[in-house]
């Protein structure tokens, strides 16, 4: 069984690591729909949203 991956296990992209969080099911459904609409992965949508939040927060602190 050497070299075989578990079903559903994905290879990390770049230097990303897995991060567990909890959200309301409706929010998760909306995120998944955006990902489908934009033909992107849900993790990519969440990463973009987190980066935008952190950027806004940082700019407010420096103002």
Chimera marker file (.cmm) of the C-alpha trace (Angstrom):
<marker_set name="trace">
<marker id="1" x="0.000" y="0.000" z="0.000" r="1" g="1" b="0" radius="0.5"/>
<marker id="2" x="3.012" y="2.248" z="-0.308" r="1" g="1" b="0" radius="0.5"/>
<marker id="3" x="2.366" y="5.431" z="-2.271" r="1" g="1" b="0" radius="0.5"/>
<marker id="4" x="-1.429" y="5.217" z="-2.090" r="1" g="1" b="0" radius="0.5"/>
<marker id="5" x="-3.419" y="8.086" z="-0.651" r="1" g="1" b="0" radius="0.5"/>
<marker id="6" x="-6.545" y="7.870" z="1.429" r="1" g="1" b="0" radius="0.5"/>
<marker id="7" x="-9.707" y="8.564" z="-0.589" r="1" g="1" b="0" radius="0.5"/>
<marker id="8" x="-10.662" y="12.209" z="-0.378" r="1" g="1" b="0" radius="0.5"/>
<marker id="9" x="-7.282" y="13.323" z="0.990" r="1" g="1" b="0" radius="0.5"/>
<marker id="10" x="-5.872" y="16.263" z="-0.956" r="1" g="1" b="0" radius="0.5"/>
<marker id="11" x="-2.290" y="17.231" z="-1.529" r="1" g="1" b="0" radius="0.5"/>
<marker id="12" x="-1.401" y="20.560" z="0.128" r="1" g="1" b="0" radius="0.5"/>
<marker id="13" x="-0.986" y="23.440" z="-2.308" r="1" g="1" b="0" radius="0.5"/>
<marker id="14" x="2.187" y="25.413" z="-1.688" r="1" g="1" b="0" radius="0.5"/>
<marker id="15" x="2.920" y="26.067" z="1.969" r="1" g="1" b="0" radius="0.5"/>
<marker id="16" x="-0.704" y="25.898" z="3.086" r="1" g="1" b="0" radius="0.5"/>
<marker id="17" x="-1.744" y="23.917" z="6.141" r="1" g="1" b="0" radius="0.5"/>
<marker id="18" x="-5.125" y="22.647" z="7.209" r="1" g="1" b="0" radius="0.5"/>
<marker id="19" x="-7.142" y="24.866" z="9.585" r="1" g="1" b="0" radius="0.5"/>
<marker id="20" x="-10.349" y="23.710" z="11.246" r="1" g="1" b="0" radius="0.5"/>
<marker id="21" x="-13.156" y="26.163" z="11.942" r="1" g="1" b="0" radius="0.5"/>
<marker id="22" x="-16.875" y="26.008" z="12.655" r="1" g="1" b="0" radius="0.5"/>
<marker id="23" x="-19.546" y="27.989" z="10.808" r="1" g="1" b="0" radius="0.5"/>
<marker id="24" x="-23.303" y="28.089" z="10.484" r="1" g="1" b="0" radius="0.5"/>
<marker id="25" x="-24.481" y="25.601" z="7.825" r="1" g="1" b="0" radius="0.5"/>
<marker id="26" x="-26.117" y="28.387" z="5.802" r="1" g="1" b="0" radius="0.5"/>
<marker id="27" x="-22.794" y="30.263" z="5.597" r="1" g="1" b="0" radius="0.5"/>
<marker id="28" x="-21.015" y="27.100" z="4.475" r="1" g="1" b="0" radius="0.5"/>
<marker id="29" x="-23.667" y="26.493" z="1.811" r="1" g="1" b="0" radius="0.5"/>
<marker id="30" x="-23.280" y="30.056" z="0.528" r="1" g="1" b="0" radius="0.5"/>
<marker id="31" x="-19.491" y="29.720" z="0.400" r="1" g="1" b="0" radius="0.5"/>
<marker id="32" x="-19.798" y="26.470" z="-1.543" r="1" g="1" b="0" radius="0.5"/>
<marker id="33" x="-22.226" y="28.108" z="-3.984" r="1" g="1" b="0" radius="0.5"/>
<marker id="34" x="-19.835" y="31.011" z="-4.584" r="1" g="1" b="0" radius="0.5"/>
<marker id="35" x="-17.059" y="28.493" z="-5.201" r="1" g="1" b="0" radius="0.5"/>
<marker id="36" x="-19.207" y="26.671" z="-7.753" r="1" g="1" b="0" radius="0.5"/>
<marker id="37" x="-20.281" y="29.913" z="-9.437" r="1" g="1" b="0" radius="0.5"/>
<marker id="38" x="-16.670" y="31.112" z="-9.706" r="1" g="1" b="0" radius="0.5"/>
<marker id="39" x="-15.251" y="27.655" z="-10.490" r="1" g="1" b="0" radius="0.5"/>
<marker id="40" x="-12.881" y="27.878" z="-7.533" r="1" g="1" b="0" radius="0.5"/>
<marker id="41" x="-12.266" y="25.771" z="-4.452" r="1" g="1" b="0" radius="0.5"/>
<marker id="42" x="-14.126" y="26.711" z="-1.270" r="1" g="1" b="0" radius="0.5"/>
<marker id="43" x="-10.811" y="26.998" z="0.587" r="1" g="1" b="0" radius="0.5"/>
<marker id="44" x="-9.698" y="29.581" z="-1.976" r="1" g="1" b="0" radius="0.5"/>
<marker id="45" x="-12.840" y="31.661" z="-1.369" r="1" g="1" b="0" radius="0.5"/>
<marker id="46" x="-12.234" y="31.488" z="2.391" r="1" g="1" b="0" radius="0.5"/>
<marker id="47" x="-8.552" y="32.368" z="2.057" r="1" g="1" b="0" radius="0.5"/>
<marker id="48" x="-9.412" y="35.424" z="-0.055" r="1" g="1" b="0" radius="0.5"/>
<marker id="49" x="-12.064" y="36.529" z="2.450" r="1" g="1" b="0" radius="0.5"/>
<marker id="50" x="-9.641" y="36.141" z="5.361" r="1" g="1" b="0" radius="0.5"/>
<marker id="51" x="-6.918" y="38.104" z="3.567" r="1" g="1" b="0" radius="0.5"/>
<marker id="52" x="-9.368" y="40.922" z="2.783" r="1" g="1" b="0" radius="0.5"/>
<marker id="53" x="-10.554" y="41.028" z="6.405" r="1" g="1" b="0" radius="0.5"/>
<marker id="54" x="-6.984" y="41.155" z="7.730" r="1" g="1" b="0" radius="0.5"/>
<marker id="55" x="-6.033" y="43.880" z="5.226" r="1" g="1" b="0" radius="0.5"/>
<marker id="56" x="-9.029" y="46.052" z="6.253" r="1" g="1" b="0" radius="0.5"/>
<marker id="57" x="-8.285" y="45.480" z="9.922" r="1" g="1" b="0" radius="0.5"/>
<marker id="58" x="-4.630" y="46.386" z="9.494" r="1" g="1" b="0" radius="0.5"/>
<marker id="59" x="-5.450" y="49.577" z="7.566" r="1" g="1" b="0" radius="0.5"/>
<marker id="60" x="-7.856" y="50.690" z="10.329" r="1" g="1" b="0" radius="0.5"/>
<marker id="61" x="-5.177" y="50.204" z="12.962" r="1" g="1" b="0" radius="0.5"/>
<marker id="62" x="-2.629" y="52.300" z="11.079" r="1" g="1" b="0" radius="0.5"/>
<marker id="63" x="-5.080" y="55.165" z="10.456" r="1" g="1" b="0" radius="0.5"/>
<link id1="1" id2="2" r="1" g="1" b="0" radius="0.2"/>
<link id1="2" id2="3" r="1" g="1" b="0" radius="0.2"/>
<link id1="3" id2="4" r="1" g="1" b="0" radius="0.2"/>
<link id1="4" id2="5" r="1" g="1" b="0" radius="0.2"/>
<link id1="5" id2="6" r="1" g="1" b="0" radius="0.2"/>
<link id1="6" id2="7" r="1" g="1" b="0" radius="0.2"/>
<link id1="7" id2="8" r="1" g="1" b="0" radius="0.2"/>
<link id1="8" id2="9" r="1" g="1" b="0" radius="0.2"/>
<link id1="9" id2="10" r="1" g="1" b="0" radius="0.2"/>
<link id1="10" id2="11" r="1" g="1" b="0" radius="0.2"/>
<link id1="11" id2="12" r="1" g="1" b="0" radius="0.2"/>
<link id1="12" id2="13" r="1" g="1" b="0" radius="0.2"/>
<link id1="13" id2="14" r="1" g="1" b="0" radius="0.2"/>
<link id1="14" id2="15" r="1" g="1" b="0" radius="0.2"/>
<link id1="15" id2="16" r="1" g="1" b="0" radius="0.2"/>
<link id1="16" id2="17" r="1" g="1" b="0" radius="0.2"/>
<link id1="17" id2="18" r="1" g="1" b="0" radius="0.2"/>
<link id1="18" id2="19" r="1" g="1" b="0" radius="0.2"/>
<link id1="19" id2="20" r="1" g="1" b="0" radius="0.2"/>
<link id1="20" id2="21" r="1" g="1" b="0" radius="0.2"/>
<link id1="21" id2="22" r="1" g="1" b="0" radius="0.2"/>
<link id1="22" id2="23" r="1" g="1" b="0" radius="0.2"/>
<link id1="23" id2="24" r="1" g="1" b="0" radius="0.2"/>
<link id1="24" id2="25" r="1" g="1" b="0" radius="0.2"/>
<link id1="25" id2="26" r="1" g="1" b="0" radius="0.2"/>
<link id1="26" id2="27" r="1" g="1" b="0" radius="0.2"/>
<link id1="27" id2="28" r="1" g="1" b="0" radius="0.2"/>
<link id1="28" id2="29" r="1" g="1" b="0" radius="0.2"/>
<link id1="29" id2="30" r="1" g="1" b="0" radius="0.2"/>
<link id1="30" id2="31" r="1" g="1" b="0" radius="0.2"/>
<link id1="31" id2="32" r="1" g="1" b="0" radius="0.2"/>
<link id1="32" id2="33" r="1" g="1" b="0" radius="0.2"/>
<link id1="33" id2="34" r="1" g="1" b="0" radius="0.2"/>
<link id1="34" id2="35" r="1" g="1" b="0" radius="0.2"/>
<link id1="35" id2="36" r="1" g="1" b="0" radius="0.2"/>
<link id1="36" id2="37" r="1" g="1" b="0" radius="0.2"/>
<link id1="37" id2="38" r="1" g="1" b="0" radius="0.2"/>
<link id1="38" id2="39" r="1" g="1" b="0" radius="0.2"/>
<link id1="39" id2="40" r="1" g="1" b="0" radius="0.2"/>
<link id1="40" id2="41" r="1" g="1" b="0" radius="0.2"/>
<link id1="41" id2="42" r="1" g="1" b="0" radius="0.2"/>
<link id1="42" id2="43" r="1" g="1" b="0" radius="0.2"/>
<link id1="43" id2="44" r="1" g="1" b="0" radius="0.2"/>
<link id1="44" id2="45" r="1" g="1" b="0" radius="0.2"/>
<link id1="45" id2="46" r="1" g="1" b="0" radius="0.2"/>
<link id1="46" id2="47" r="1" g="1" b="0" radius="0.2"/>
<link id1="47" id2="48" r="1" g="1" b="0" radius="0.2"/>
<link id1="48" id2="49" r="1" g="1" b="0" radius="0.2"/>
<link id1="49" id2="50" r="1" g="1" b="0" radius="0.2"/>
<link id1="50" id2="51" r="1" g="1" b="0" radius="0.2"/>
<link id1="51" id2="52" r="1" g="1" b="0" radius="0.2"/>
<link id1="52" id2="53" r="1" g="1" b="0" radius="0.2"/>
<link id1="53" id2="54" r="1" g="1" b="0" radius="0.2"/>
<link id1="54" id2="55" r="1" g="1" b="0" radius="0.2"/>
<link id1="55" id2="56" r="1" g="1" b="0" radius="0.2"/>
<link id1="56" id2="57" r="1" g="1" b="0" radius="0.2"/>
<link id1="57" id2="58" r="1" g="1" b="0" radius="0.2"/>
<link id1="58" id2="59" r="1" g="1" b="0" radius="0.2"/>
<link id1="59" id2="60" r="1" g="1" b="0" radius="0.2"/>
<link id1="60" id2="61" r="1" g="1" b="0" radius="0.2"/>
<link id1="61" id2="62" r="1" g="1" b="0" radius="0.2"/>
<link id1="62" id2="63" r="1" g="1" b="0" radius="0.2"/>
</marker_set>
